[in-house]
């Protein structure tokens, strides 16, 4: 079965959204308004207590030897990996959406959240509080 006849509505929504952002967007009708809204954190994590993430991850990465270097003595490696992969990369204050990340922000049509599981309760990365929030 080809992808053009697949009844996968999520894939169609993704493609429609992507095409509507491009140069030919005037050729597409206005997409249907999506009623559901997602907040900055998944349900059960908003306002939950959390633990502050370590600062100085950028400086640690700058000291790492590329391409296979490791930083000696880095504390809390799982949390630092979350920050490096999913944290804010830079801020462009002249842009209405000034936070730049390596992945879609929580304001996008298809938001991405990063979770840390394993030892202890599951937690979600809250980049605005620079913390890991517990999920109730």
PyMOL commands that place a pseudoatom at each C-alpha (Angstrom):
pseudoatom trace, name=CA, resn=UNK, resi=1, chain=A, elem=C, hetatm=0, pos=[0.000, 0.000, 0.000]
pseudoatom trace, name=CA, resn=UNK, resi=2, chain=A, elem=C, hetatm=0, pos=[1.452, 3.373, -0.929]
pseudoatom trace, name=CA, resn=UNK, resi=3, chain=A, elem=C, hetatm=0, pos=[1.703, 6.187, 1.584]
pseudoatom trace, name=CA, resn=UNK, resi=4, chain=A, elem=C, hetatm=0, pos=[-0.705, 8.334, -0.447]
pseudoatom trace, name=CA, resn=UNK, resi=5, chain=A, elem=C, hetatm=0, pos=[-3.556, 5.915, 0.253]
pseudoatom trace, name=CA, resn=UNK, resi=6, chain=A, elem=C, hetatm=0, pos=[-2.692, 5.126, 3.857]
pseudoatom trace, name=CA, resn=UNK, resi=7, chain=A, elem=C, hetatm=0, pos=[-5.541, 6.204, 6.139]
pseudoatom trace, name=CA, resn=UNK, resi=8, chain=A, elem=C, hetatm=0, pos=[-3.084, 7.567, 8.695]
pseudoatom trace, name=CA, resn=UNK, resi=9, chain=A, elem=C, hetatm=0, pos=[-4.661, 10.865, 9.678]
pseudoatom trace, name=CA, resn=UNK, resi=10, chain=A, elem=C, hetatm=0, pos=[-1.750, 11.935, 11.893]
pseudoatom trace, name=CA, resn=UNK, resi=11, chain=A, elem=C, hetatm=0, pos=[0.701, 11.696, 8.986]
pseudoatom trace, name=CA, resn=UNK, resi=12, chain=A, elem=C, hetatm=0, pos=[-1.688, 13.701, 6.844]
pseudoatom trace, name=CA, resn=UNK, resi=13, chain=A, elem=C, hetatm=0, pos=[-1.934, 16.366, 9.532]
pseudoatom trace, name=CA, resn=UNK, resi=14, chain=A, elem=C, hetatm=0, pos=[1.855, 16.553, 9.798]
pseudoatom trace, name=CA, resn=UNK, resi=15, chain=A, elem=C, hetatm=0, pos=[2.270, 16.907, 6.021]
pseudoatom trace, name=CA, resn=UNK, resi=16, chain=A, elem=C, hetatm=0, pos=[-0.527, 19.450, 5.751]
pseudoatom trace, name=CA, resn=UNK, resi=17, chain=A, elem=C, hetatm=0, pos=[0.977, 21.503, 8.559]
pseudoatom trace, name=CA, resn=UNK, resi=18, chain=A, elem=C, hetatm=0, pos=[4.469, 21.343, 7.000]
pseudoatom trace, name=CA, resn=UNK, resi=19, chain=A, elem=C, hetatm=0, pos=[3.224, 22.368, 3.546]
pseudoatom trace, name=CA, resn=UNK, resi=20, chain=A, elem=C, hetatm=0, pos=[1.181, 25.202, 5.020]
pseudoatom trace, name=CA, resn=UNK, resi=21, chain=A, elem=C, hetatm=0, pos=[4.404, 26.724, 6.424]
pseudoatom trace, name=CA, resn=UNK, resi=22, chain=A, elem=C, hetatm=0, pos=[6.227, 26.797, 3.061]
pseudoatom trace, name=CA, resn=UNK, resi=23, chain=A, elem=C, hetatm=0, pos=[6.355, 29.196, 0.132]
pseudoatom trace, name=CA, resn=UNK, resi=24, chain=A, elem=C, hetatm=0, pos=[3.278, 27.690, -1.544]
pseudoatom trace, name=CA, resn=UNK, resi=25, chain=A, elem=C, hetatm=0, pos=[1.091, 28.092, 1.517]
pseudoatom trace, name=CA, resn=UNK, resi=26, chain=A, elem=C, hetatm=0, pos=[-1.339, 30.390, -0.327]
pseudoatom trace, name=CA, resn=UNK, resi=27, chain=A, elem=C, hetatm=0, pos=[-2.346, 27.402, -2.490]
pseudoatom trace, name=CA, resn=UNK, resi=28, chain=A, elem=C, hetatm=0, pos=[-3.670, 25.523, 0.537]
pseudoatom trace, name=CA, resn=UNK, resi=29, chain=A, elem=C, hetatm=0, pos=[-6.945, 26.305, 2.260]
pseudoatom trace, name=CA, resn=UNK, resi=30, chain=A, elem=C, hetatm=0, pos=[-6.799, 27.394, 5.868]
pseudoatom trace, name=CA, resn=UNK, resi=31, chain=A, elem=C, hetatm=0, pos=[-6.372, 24.243, 7.970]
pseudoatom trace, name=CA, resn=UNK, resi=32, chain=A, elem=C, hetatm=0, pos=[-9.052, 23.280, 10.433]
pseudoatom trace, name=CA, resn=UNK, resi=33, chain=A, elem=C, hetatm=0, pos=[-8.488, 24.795, 13.848]
pseudoatom trace, name=CA, resn=UNK, resi=34, chain=A, elem=C, hetatm=0, pos=[-7.317, 22.294, 16.421]
pseudoatom trace, name=CA, resn=UNK, resi=35, chain=A, elem=C, hetatm=0, pos=[-9.400, 22.546, 19.581]
pseudoatom trace, name=CA, resn=UNK, resi=36, chain=A, elem=C, hetatm=0, pos=[-7.041, 20.815, 21.980]
pseudoatom trace, name=CA, resn=UNK, resi=37, chain=A, elem=C, hetatm=0, pos=[-4.267, 22.840, 23.540]
pseudoatom trace, name=CA, resn=UNK, resi=38, chain=A, elem=C, hetatm=0, pos=[-1.213, 21.630, 25.344]
pseudoatom trace, name=CA, resn=UNK, resi=39, chain=A, elem=C, hetatm=0, pos=[0.477, 23.521, 28.102]
pseudoatom trace, name=CA, resn=UNK, resi=40, chain=A, elem=C, hetatm=0, pos=[4.192, 23.747, 28.648]
pseudoatom trace, name=CA, resn=UNK, resi=41, chain=A, elem=C, hetatm=0, pos=[4.159, 20.452, 30.576]
pseudoatom trace, name=CA, resn=UNK, resi=42, chain=A, elem=C, hetatm=0, pos=[2.138, 17.247, 30.273]
pseudoatom trace, name=CA, resn=UNK, resi=43, chain=A, elem=C, hetatm=0, pos=[-0.875, 16.727, 32.520]
pseudoatom trace, name=CA, resn=UNK, resi=44, chain=A, elem=C, hetatm=0, pos=[0.184, 15.738, 36.024]
pseudoatom trace, name=CA, resn=UNK, resi=45, chain=A, elem=C, hetatm=0, pos=[3.476, 17.643, 35.910]
pseudoatom trace, name=CA, resn=UNK, resi=46, chain=A, elem=C, hetatm=0, pos=[2.360, 21.278, 35.838]
pseudoatom trace, name=CA, resn=UNK, resi=47, chain=A, elem=C, hetatm=0, pos=[3.107, 22.905, 39.180]
pseudoatom trace, name=CA, resn=UNK, resi=48, chain=A, elem=C, hetatm=0, pos=[4.628, 19.712, 40.544]
pseudoatom trace, name=CA, resn=UNK, resi=49, chain=A, elem=C, hetatm=0, pos=[7.681, 19.881, 42.777]
pseudoatom trace, name=CA, resn=UNK, resi=50, chain=A, elem=C, hetatm=0, pos=[10.942, 19.218, 41.060]
pseudoatom trace, name=CA, resn=UNK, resi=51, chain=A, elem=C, hetatm=0, pos=[14.695, 19.244, 41.354]
pseudoatom trace, name=CA, resn=UNK, resi=52, chain=A, elem=C, hetatm=0, pos=[16.860, 21.998, 39.923]
pseudoatom trace, name=CA, resn=UNK, resi=53, chain=A, elem=C, hetatm=0, pos=[19.140, 20.952, 37.080]
pseudoatom trace, name=CA, resn=UNK, resi=54, chain=A, elem=C, hetatm=0, pos=[22.882, 21.613, 37.248]
pseudoatom trace, name=CA, resn=UNK, resi=55, chain=A, elem=C, hetatm=0, pos=[24.290, 24.762, 35.669]
pseudoatom trace, name=CA, resn=UNK, resi=56, chain=A, elem=C, hetatm=0, pos=[27.444, 24.935, 33.545]
pseudoatom trace, name=CA, resn=UNK, resi=57, chain=A, elem=C, hetatm=0, pos=[26.629, 22.215, 30.993]
pseudoatom trace, name=CA, resn=UNK, resi=58, chain=A, elem=C, hetatm=0, pos=[27.743, 24.428, 28.096]
pseudoatom trace, name=CA, resn=UNK, resi=59, chain=A, elem=C, hetatm=0, pos=[31.121, 25.029, 29.726]
pseudoatom trace, name=CA, resn=UNK, resi=60, chain=A, elem=C, hetatm=0, pos=[31.576, 21.280, 30.298]
pseudoatom trace, name=CA, resn=UNK, resi=61, chain=A, elem=C, hetatm=0, pos=[30.805, 20.565, 26.649]
pseudoatom trace, name=CA, resn=UNK, resi=62, chain=A, elem=C, hetatm=0, pos=[33.287, 23.214, 25.529]
pseudoatom trace, name=CA, resn=UNK, resi=63, chain=A, elem=C, hetatm=0, pos=[36.042, 21.394, 27.459]
pseudoatom trace, name=CA, resn=UNK, resi=64, chain=A, elem=C, hetatm=0, pos=[35.206, 17.980, 25.937]
pseudoatom trace, name=CA, resn=UNK, resi=65, chain=A, elem=C, hetatm=0, pos=[37.608, 16.723, 23.273]
pseudoatom trace, name=CA, resn=UNK, resi=66, chain=A, elem=C, hetatm=0, pos=[35.727, 16.255, 20.000]
pseudoatom trace, name=CA, resn=UNK, resi=67, chain=A, elem=C, hetatm=0, pos=[34.585, 13.762, 18.701]
pseudoatom trace, name=CA, resn=UNK, resi=68, chain=A, elem=C, hetatm=0, pos=[35.025, 11.150, 21.433]
pseudoatom trace, name=CA, resn=UNK, resi=69, chain=A, elem=C, hetatm=0, pos=[35.900, 13.197, 24.454]
pseudoatom trace, name=CA, resn=UNK, resi=70, chain=A, elem=C, hetatm=0, pos=[34.433, 12.841, 27.902]
pseudoatom trace, name=CA, resn=UNK, resi=71, chain=A, elem=C, hetatm=0, pos=[34.483, 15.416, 30.634]
pseudoatom trace, name=CA, resn=UNK, resi=72, chain=A, elem=C, hetatm=0, pos=[36.154, 14.093, 33.752]
pseudoatom trace, name=CA, resn=UNK, resi=73, chain=A, elem=C, hetatm=0, pos=[34.273, 14.660, 36.970]
pseudoatom trace, name=CA, resn=UNK, resi=74, chain=A, elem=C, hetatm=0, pos=[30.948, 15.750, 35.466]
pseudoatom trace, name=CA, resn=UNK, resi=75, chain=A, elem=C, hetatm=0, pos=[28.245, 15.361, 38.094]
pseudoatom trace, name=CA, resn=UNK, resi=76, chain=A, elem=C, hetatm=0, pos=[24.690, 14.218, 37.288]
pseudoatom trace, name=CA, resn=UNK, resi=77, chain=A, elem=C, hetatm=0, pos=[25.421, 12.966, 33.738]
pseudoatom trace, name=CA, resn=UNK, resi=78, chain=A, elem=C, hetatm=0, pos=[21.830, 11.964, 32.869]
pseudoatom trace, name=CA, resn=UNK, resi=79, chain=A, elem=C, hetatm=0, pos=[20.529, 15.427, 33.710]
pseudoatom trace, name=CA, resn=UNK, resi=80, chain=A, elem=C, hetatm=0, pos=[23.332, 17.116, 31.790]
pseudoatom trace, name=CA, resn=UNK, resi=81, chain=A, elem=C, hetatm=0, pos=[22.586, 14.911, 28.766]
pseudoatom trace, name=CA, resn=UNK, resi=82, chain=A, elem=C, hetatm=0, pos=[18.927, 15.996, 28.897]
pseudoatom trace, name=CA, resn=UNK, resi=83, chain=A, elem=C, hetatm=0, pos=[19.965, 19.643, 28.970]
pseudoatom trace, name=CA, resn=UNK, resi=84, chain=A, elem=C, hetatm=0, pos=[22.398, 19.233, 26.082]
pseudoatom trace, name=CA, resn=UNK, resi=85, chain=A, elem=C, hetatm=0, pos=[19.869, 17.401, 23.918]
pseudoatom trace, name=CA, resn=UNK, resi=86, chain=A, elem=C, hetatm=0, pos=[16.574, 19.077, 24.790]
pseudoatom trace, name=CA, resn=UNK, resi=87, chain=A, elem=C, hetatm=0, pos=[17.372, 22.346, 26.549]
pseudoatom trace, name=CA, resn=UNK, resi=88, chain=A, elem=C, hetatm=0, pos=[17.221, 25.838, 25.125]
pseudoatom trace, name=CA, resn=UNK, resi=89, chain=A, elem=C, hetatm=0, pos=[20.018, 26.417, 22.617]
pseudoatom trace, name=CA, resn=UNK, resi=90, chain=A, elem=C, hetatm=0, pos=[19.816, 30.182, 22.279]
pseudoatom trace, name=CA, resn=UNK, resi=91, chain=A, elem=C, hetatm=0, pos=[17.433, 33.111, 22.642]
pseudoatom trace, name=CA, resn=UNK, resi=92, chain=A, elem=C, hetatm=0, pos=[16.711, 35.584, 19.855]
pseudoatom trace, name=CA, resn=UNK, resi=93, chain=A, elem=C, hetatm=0, pos=[14.958, 38.453, 21.600]
pseudoatom trace, name=CA, resn=UNK, resi=94, chain=A, elem=C, hetatm=0, pos=[13.825, 40.160, 18.370]
pseudoatom trace, name=CA, resn=UNK, resi=95, chain=A, elem=C, hetatm=0, pos=[11.849, 37.059, 17.353]
pseudoatom trace, name=CA, resn=UNK, resi=96, chain=A, elem=C, hetatm=0, pos=[8.295, 36.632, 18.744]
pseudoatom trace, name=CA, resn=UNK, resi=97, chain=A, elem=C, hetatm=0, pos=[9.189, 32.987, 19.470]
pseudoatom trace, name=CA, resn=UNK, resi=98, chain=A, elem=C, hetatm=0, pos=[12.672, 33.708, 20.734]
pseudoatom trace, name=CA, resn=UNK, resi=99, chain=A, elem=C, hetatm=0, pos=[13.560, 30.355, 22.322]
pseudoatom trace, name=CA, resn=UNK, resi=100, chain=A, elem=C, hetatm=0, pos=[15.475, 28.124, 19.925]
pseudoatom trace, name=CA, resn=UNK, resi=101, chain=A, elem=C, hetatm=0, pos=[15.805, 24.404, 20.572]
pseudoatom trace, name=CA, resn=UNK, resi=102, chain=A, elem=C, hetatm=0, pos=[16.974, 21.312, 18.742]
pseudoatom trace, name=CA, resn=UNK, resi=103, chain=A, elem=C, hetatm=0, pos=[13.367, 20.071, 18.582]
pseudoatom trace, name=CA, resn=UNK, resi=104, chain=A, elem=C, hetatm=0, pos=[9.851, 21.530, 18.345]
pseudoatom trace, name=CA, resn=UNK, resi=105, chain=A, elem=C, hetatm=0, pos=[8.801, 23.652, 21.280]
pseudoatom trace, name=CA, resn=UNK, resi=106, chain=A, elem=C, hetatm=0, pos=[5.731, 22.957, 23.346]
pseudoatom trace, name=CA, resn=UNK, resi=107, chain=A, elem=C, hetatm=0, pos=[3.916, 25.705, 21.415]
pseudoatom trace, name=CA, resn=UNK, resi=108, chain=A, elem=C, hetatm=0, pos=[4.170, 23.741, 18.163]
pseudoatom trace, name=CA, resn=UNK, resi=109, chain=A, elem=C, hetatm=0, pos=[1.396, 21.637, 16.681]
pseudoatom trace, name=CA, resn=UNK, resi=110, chain=A, elem=C, hetatm=0, pos=[3.245, 18.470, 17.717]
pseudoatom trace, name=CA, resn=UNK, resi=111, chain=A, elem=C, hetatm=0, pos=[5.081, 19.242, 20.999]
pseudoatom trace, name=CA, resn=UNK, resi=112, chain=A, elem=C, hetatm=0, pos=[7.965, 17.174, 22.324]
pseudoatom trace, name=CA, resn=UNK, resi=113, chain=A, elem=C, hetatm=0, pos=[8.598, 16.434, 26.003]
pseudoatom trace, name=CA, resn=UNK, resi=114, chain=A, elem=C, hetatm=0, pos=[11.670, 14.713, 27.457]
pseudoatom trace, name=CA, resn=UNK, resi=115, chain=A, elem=C, hetatm=0, pos=[11.226, 12.291, 30.354]
pseudoatom trace, name=CA, resn=UNK, resi=116, chain=A, elem=C, hetatm=0, pos=[13.757, 10.794, 32.756]
pseudoatom trace, name=CA, resn=UNK, resi=117, chain=A, elem=C, hetatm=0, pos=[12.835, 7.374, 34.114]
pseudoatom trace, name=CA, resn=UNK, resi=118, chain=A, elem=C, hetatm=0, pos=[14.740, 4.699, 35.966]
pseudoatom trace, name=CA, resn=UNK, resi=119, chain=A, elem=C, hetatm=0, pos=[15.807, 5.265, 39.536]
pseudoatom trace, name=CA, resn=UNK, resi=120, chain=A, elem=C, hetatm=0, pos=[13.015, 6.916, 41.470]
pseudoatom trace, name=CA, resn=UNK, resi=121, chain=A, elem=C, hetatm=0, pos=[9.793, 8.381, 40.089]
pseudoatom trace, name=CA, resn=UNK, resi=122, chain=A, elem=C, hetatm=0, pos=[9.394, 9.486, 36.471]
pseudoatom trace, name=CA, resn=UNK, resi=123, chain=A, elem=C, hetatm=0, pos=[10.226, 13.128, 35.842]
pseudoatom trace, name=CA, resn=UNK, resi=124, chain=A, elem=C, hetatm=0, pos=[9.793, 15.492, 32.886]
pseudoatom trace, name=CA, resn=UNK, resi=125, chain=A, elem=C, hetatm=0, pos=[12.214, 18.189, 31.738]
pseudoatom trace, name=CA, resn=UNK, resi=126, chain=A, elem=C, hetatm=0, pos=[10.905, 21.696, 32.439]
pseudoatom trace, name=CA, resn=UNK, resi=127, chain=A, elem=C, hetatm=0, pos=[13.255, 23.987, 30.510]
pseudoatom trace, name=CA, resn=UNK, resi=128, chain=A, elem=C, hetatm=0, pos=[11.589, 27.187, 31.714]
pseudoatom trace, name=CA, resn=UNK, resi=129, chain=A, elem=C, hetatm=0, pos=[12.223, 26.340, 35.387]
pseudoatom trace, name=CA, resn=UNK, resi=130, chain=A, elem=C, hetatm=0, pos=[15.560, 24.617, 34.587]
pseudoatom trace, name=CA, resn=UNK, resi=131, chain=A, elem=C, hetatm=0, pos=[14.278, 21.645, 36.565]
pseudoatom trace, name=CA, resn=UNK, resi=132, chain=A, elem=C, hetatm=0, pos=[12.973, 18.098, 36.415]
pseudoatom trace, name=CA, resn=UNK, resi=133, chain=A, elem=C, hetatm=0, pos=[9.327, 18.043, 37.514]
pseudoatom trace, name=CA, resn=UNK, resi=134, chain=A, elem=C, hetatm=0, pos=[7.754, 15.004, 39.142]
pseudoatom trace, name=CA, resn=UNK, resi=135, chain=A, elem=C, hetatm=0, pos=[4.768, 13.460, 37.390]
pseudoatom trace, name=CA, resn=UNK, resi=136, chain=A, elem=C, hetatm=0, pos=[1.849, 12.632, 39.687]
for i in range(1, 136): cmd.bond("trace and resi %d" % i, "trace and resi %d" % (i + 1))
show_as sticks, trace
zoom trace
